[in-house]
């Protein structure tokens, strides 16, 4: 039968899946009362006498998976997140909730049976927080914070544009350790800037700056190449 819960922005309710990503048949469900699922059958843990227990299950296993994910997310090396947790704990808690619930792994057997219709996905939740950490206030307020990733939206920001002296490129990569290559061409297809490398550092703002003070006025194209694709954007030199 559906599970009934009380409403709270700080409550995350969990049901149970097992190793093949299916909902356990007798596990709780509710389209508005159960938020997401986590592994809770055929899971392995340790016992008090340092042995393995491969029969740990139910929500007694699923809920610790989610609470452990929250603890791991809080440990990410992000100054802004640390400051938020210290100065505004409720806002930090809601950010963790969003990181979990907006980034689940979809599961067919949960469709119509939970709020998110998915299972906790720690890696995607980490990517969400990474994007939050490197994003600006507009990114964070947009409901699409993961769009700051290079692989999902293209360049984060290219400014100022038009530009006369220093051009700054904010960029990111679709995962945490990518290197990006930057090339600049004029409208004749001539490369006017030796390729630069930019390293995507986890949870930090990523920028590359070009001094174009002595370049002729005109239109230029910058290519950003990471391990999976090339993205181009135009800027104007005054």
C-alpha positions, 0 to 999 in steps of 0.5 A: 500500500502507498506510504503516507508521510508528513510534509517537510522540505528537509525530509528525504524518504527512501524506498528499496531496490536491489542489485539489478535496479528493480524495486523490491516488491514489498518495499514502500512506494508513493508518488508524492510520499517516497522521494527516491530509492537506494540499494537495500537488498543483496547489499554487503556490510560488516559486523561488529566482529569484523566479518562480512554480512551479505544479508543486510537489507530493507530500508535499514540498508537503503536509508544509510546509503542515502545518509552516507551519500549526504555526508559524502556530498558535504565533504566536497572541497568547496569553500562556498559550500563550507561557508553556506553550511556554517552560515545558513545550515537550512540552505545547505541542507536544501542544496544537498536535497536538490543534489540528491533528488535532481540527479537520480538514476531513472528506474522503470519500476519506480515510474509513478511510484516515487517522486523522482522515479529513480535511484540515488546516483552519488556521482551525478549528485557530485557533478551537480555540486561541482557545477554549483561551486564553480557557477555564479549566482545566476547559474545557481538560481537557474534550476539548471546549474549543471548546464555550466558544464562544457559538455552540456551548454558550451562555453560558460562565459566569454567576456567582455565581448566586444573586447579591446584588451583582455578576453576571459573565458570561463569554462568547465568540463563534463567530469572532474579532471579534463584538460581543454585546449583553446585555439583562436582563429581570424576570419581567414582561418589563420590561427592567431593564438598558439594553443593554450591548455586549461585544466578543469580543477574540481570545485574551482572556478576555471578561467583562461585569459588572452591578451589581445591588446595588439590584435587587429580589430575584427571578428575571431573564433575561439575553439575549445576542445576537450576529450569528447568534442569541440565547441566554437564561439565568436568574439569581437575585437574593438 
